Each structure stands twice: as C-alpha cells, then as structure tokens.
Amino acid sequence: MSDINAVPRTDKAAADDVRVGVYVCHCGGNISDVVDTAAVADALSHHPDVAIARDYVFMCSDPGQSLIVDDIKAGKINRVVVAACSPSLHELTFRKALERAGLNPYLYEHVNIREQTSWVHKGDHERATRKAIRLTAAGVEKVARQDPLESIAVDVVPHVVVIGGGIAGMSAAVALAERGIGVTLIEASDRLGGRVAELPSVYPTEQTGEDLIRELRDHLFVEPLIEVRLRSRVTAMEGHVGKFRLLVTDADGASAEVRAGAIILATGFDHYRPADGELGYGTSPSVMTLPEFLGVLRDGSLANGELRIGQKTVKSIAFIHCVGSRQIEGVHAPQADGKVNDYCSRVCCTATLHAIREVQRRCPDIAIYDLHKDIRTYGRGHEDLYLQASRDGALFFRYPDEEPPVVADRSGAAVVTTKDVLTWGEELEIPADLVVLATGMQPRDISDLIAMRKLPVGADRFLQEVHPKLRPVEMAVNGVVLAGACQGPVDIGEACAAAQTAAAKAAILLSKPVIELDPFVAHVQEDLCDGCELCLAECEYQGALTMVEVQNDGGSVRRARVNPALCAGCGACAAVCPPRAINVAGWTLDQFDAMVDAIVAEDVESLARSERRARSFAPLAVTIGEASR
C-alpha cells in the first residue's frame, strides 16, 4: 500500500505489453435479448490491444469469474474489461477476481451495457449492439492507459462516536461495546430514550416506552466502554475515516475534543407540527395531535371507563390520518424550504389504530371515527389492529387525496366535514368531542451536522444512504453510517435493526489497525502546477486540497497538494486546472480523451450506418482503435 504520492502516467501504458481481456455478459437475457453479445465480443476481438474476447451467460457467476482468473493465470491477459450490468452491483466482484488471479485489481474497467444499452434500446437491437460495441471499445481504450494503483492506507482510532441517544443510538452503542469497541454517546437533551420514552404503550408487547428502554439505558450507564454525554452537541467536526476529530460542547459551555474512527448518526426525527388553523389545530380546543393524545393516555386521563380532557368528558373522537405526510403540491401548504412532505410516514396508521384500540379497551362507549386516505399497516400482524378496531365498532371513512377534511369549531365541539370515497363521494358531517390528527415524521433539523461533512440528503430531506440493498446504512462520506429514523420513517424494530447494522459496519471498519481506501483520488503534478488556486475554489471537501510552500530553483512557490484520505475523487479540481496538472487516479484526462474519441469519432458513425447486420462489425472495432490514437 502507499499514499499515492506519485502521479500515474497519462500516456498509453507500456503499449507493447497491453493485453486486454474483454468479457461480455448475457446477464441471463437482460442484455443478450437486445444486444448481440457474440457480435460485441467478435468486434472487440479485432481491437489491437485486445488479446481475448469472450461472451458468457453470467459473468458474475463462479464459472464466469473463472474464465477471467484462468486467462490471467495463463498469462494471456494483463488487463480486463467486463461489459455487463451496473458497476454498483459487481465491480467489486470482478476486482476481487483479479486479486485472486494475482493481478492488480485496478487494471480493470467495468462497462455498463445493461442499464445504458439493452434496457433503454429494446426497440432497436441493431443500434443497441452498435452502441454496446462503442462503449466497450471506450473501456478498452481507458484500461489500456491504466497503470497499477495501490490502496490508500489510513491509520485507525478504535473508537466510535454515536450522535443521538434515542433507542437507535443506545442500541448501536451497546452493540459496539459488546464487540469491545469504545463509544462516546452524545445526546442533546437531559435524558436518554428519545421518542420511544414518550410512548404510553408499544405494540404488540403493550410495554410502556419507558419500560422498553429502561434495561438498555441501565446497561449504558454501567458499561465501562461507553461514555454518555448528556446536554451536549457536536459543534465542529474534521478529519476523515479512521481519524475523525469532533468538538463536543456541553450545556455549561465547556468543550472537549473526541477522536473516533467512525461516526454513527442516530439523530432521530421530529413530529410534524400542523400550522395554526390547519384542520382546526391551534384554533379549536377540541383538536390535538396524536403525540399529544398519547401524552394524555400516558398521564392517566383515560380511566374508569371515561376520558376527560380538562372539564369535558369525551364521548366521540375523530382520528384523521396523513397529517403532514403524503402531501400534494398545490393542495397542502409547503414547508419552510418550499417543499411538501410527499412521502408516507409509514408508522402513523399502526400508531393511530393502536391508540383507537386502547380507547376501545378502556372506554368502550366512546364513538370512534377514523378518516384516512387508505390504511397502510405494513408491519407483520399490524393489520389485525384494523380488523379488531372495525369489529369493535370504529367507523372508517376514506377521504379523497385532493380534498382533505375540514374541521370547524361549533359551540366548544368540533365538526369534521368530508367526502367518503367508499360511498361514492357521499358528503359527511361528523360531530366529535375530540379530533386527533395523526401527524407524520419529518427530518430533524441537523443542518449544522450536514454542513460540517457535506452529508448527502434525499429529496425527502432525510439523510441518504448509498444504496438500500448493496450498502445499507452507509453514507457517501466514508466512515459515517446511519441508524434509525434519521434516514426515514421507521418503527422501533426497524430502528433497532438499523442500529445493529450500523454497529456491525463500524466494527468491521475498525477491526484492523489500518483501513484500505480506494485509490481513485486526485494527484497534483507539481512541475506543471502554476499555483493559480482555481482548484482550491472548486473543491467542496474541506481539507482535501490545500496550497503548500515548496522550494523551486532556490525560491519558494505555492503548489496545490491533495490529502488522499479526504479527497472524494470527484474531479472538479482537474476540470478547472489550466495546465492540466491535476489528474484523478484511474480517470486521467488522457483516458477521458481516448474514451470520447472512441465513442464519437465520425468515421465510426458513418461505418456503423452502412452495416446491415450486427455480426459484421469486426472492422468497426479496428476503426475505433485507430480513431482513438
């Protein structure tokens, strides 16, 4: 391993020794039903730098990988191009295959001819095949100019900071401590437990939220590997994966530095708060939110067969779903950033039905009306709540998406006016002593943390993981992982599962004294750099690119320098460098030039148009190779 101080060559690498193996995948028909994969392989076999070209039904399978491994071990090839599905699925698979064969894993290029060709050109097989040939030829031109690269070595601090002391953050901290990893748990409030601690009961165990977290909380305070900091916030964050430095400030203004190799964000969510007058909230004393109603249940106001709020005995309750969720532009008022909450908060239906069942068990004479867009009790066994509530007398009405109910206050009571989709738009007036608004989840304001590390945020404004299946709970910022509702609406079980996953990811990351990072980062060729600092203004990653004083001809000059552990390899600096002194390893400017030439050369297009059959493209590959020189 190295820190890649040397600049990789930008010319064609050892032209007399380039032997590329091209492997075209059928993807079980996903590609070969549209693209003539045999024709692609045949065309590329005539490229001057291609030693072997094959097509196979599943390149990602063990037999498919063995084709590559065997060709490398036999000395037939020293670079590999696989034309297959998205690199996000199997690029790592094939790099590992190269490693097993004893070849540098970065002498590899993955060409996407599924999403970029077969899936978007199903109506024109011939042109799809031509495009696949051009893309694959571009991959050959790129890998032919690729030198071996080595991973970046980063020393590790074997400690994790967990930000957020709700059930997800607590679960993650305990899971890490059980693996022998030290943890600093940072919570802004004066208690642990988060939103769960507020719940009067939890489905299906019927424990109180306080009972649910008590054992977990007690474990935290006696675990020697866990340090709990209440009334504390992260006010500064710098460093990189393996070596983060966080400034933690307590309520009394005292600050301390905490060092960690990884960070788990478990910052939770906020309940949607209706605007004044929205569905009568804030203007009618008969309207409250579901979290406020759960507080009433927790405080014992529902007892002895009746519900009393203030001086009033409640005889009827109307629950309204999807308040602050599944909003529609033009129908609902936007949030402060101009967007509506168009997502489903997922847990509200079950929470509402659970509250209805609690009322029915303890006050069976109270009339229950449920107004919903539709019922989404997605969890296992949650549908039973709906069936039981209906059987015990709750009346369900489905209102139109574009016409939310209207709540008016009349003589100290509320009247809900709506249309019922289930009875073909019948207009209803429902008198209710109490209206409960089932408010959804929305992301907590952690804009300060987001700004510190440029954390990716989704369209719903929750923190965004890289990929829900391939890299769950991981963020694009190396070393930062997610737990719980900070990444979207989840129930308690899902929050704890995400916390366990986040803890496992962090533990794996810190399991060795050194982390190996991909080498695709920027490099500065100091003899070409003129110190203009245009790159510095373009870089969005704090500390990744700096200006340093270096000696030149007996004098001191300023030159750009890259910190490879902080660089994201985005290439923004290379794009604005006038003397072309900056290149991204594995994606040099000369490689880009060669790829573009291979794809857009005019003689390629003119020849392609004259071809009638896909299998007659062998001369085309030769033309592509010549056009790129």
Sequence and secondary structure as in RCSB ss.txt:
>XXXX:A:sequence
MSDINAVPRTDKAAADDVRVGVYVCHCGGNISDVVDTAAVADALSHHPDVAIARDYVFMCSDPGQSLIVDDIKAG
KINRVVVAACSPSLHELTFRKALERAGLNPYLYEHVNIREQTSWVHKGDHERATRKAIRLTAAGVEKVARQDPLE
SIAVDVVPHVVVIGGGIAGMSAAVALAERGIGVTLIEASDRLGGRVAELPSVYPTEQTGEDLIRELRDHLFVEPL
IEVRLRSRVTAMEGHVGKFRLLVTDADGASAEVRAGAIILATGFDHYRPADGELGYGTSPSVMTLPEFLGVLRDG
SLANGELRIGQKTVKSIAFIHCVGSRQIEGVHAPQADGKVNDYCSRVCCTATLHAIREVQRRCPDIAIYDLHKDI
RTYGRGHEDLYLQASRDGALFFRYPDEEPPVVADRSGAAVVTTKDVLTWGEELEIPADLVVLATGMQPRDISDLI
AMRKLPVGADRFLQEVHPKLRPVEMAVNGVVLAGACQGPVDIGEACAAAQTAAAKAAILLSKPVIELDPFVAHVQ
EDLCDGCELCLAECEYQGALTMVEVQNDGGSVRRARVNPALCAGCGACAAVCPPRAINVAGWTLDQFDAMVDAIV
AEDVESLARSERRARSFAPLAVTIGEASR
>XXXX:A:secstr
     S    S TTGGG  EEEEEE GGGTTTTTS HHHHHHHHTTSTTEEEEEEES TTSHHHHHHHHHHHHTT
S SEEEEEES HHHHHHHHHHHHHHTTS TTSEEEEE IIIIITT TT HHHHHHHHHHHHHHHHHHHHT     
 EEEE   EEEEE  BHHHHHHHHHHHHTT EEEEE SSSSSBTTGGG S  TTT   HHHHHHHHHHHHHH TT
EEEE SEEEEEEEEETTEEEEEEEETTS EEEEEESEEEE   EEE    TTGGGTTT TTEEEHHHHHHHHHTT
 EETTEEEETTEEE EEEEEEEETSS  BTTB   TTS    S  SSHHHHHHHHHHHHHHH TTSEEEEEES  
   STTTHHHHHHHHHTT EEEE  TTS  EEEEETTEEEEEEEEGGGTSEEEEEEESEEEEEE EEE   HHHH
HHHT  B TTSSB  SBTTTBTTB SSTTEEE GGGGS   HHHHHHHHHHHHHHHHHHTSSSEEEE    EEE 
TTT     HHHHH  STTTEEEEEEEETTEEEEEEEE TTT     HHHHT TT  EEETTB HHHHHHHHHHHH
 HHHHHHHHH  SGGG HHHHHHHHHHT 
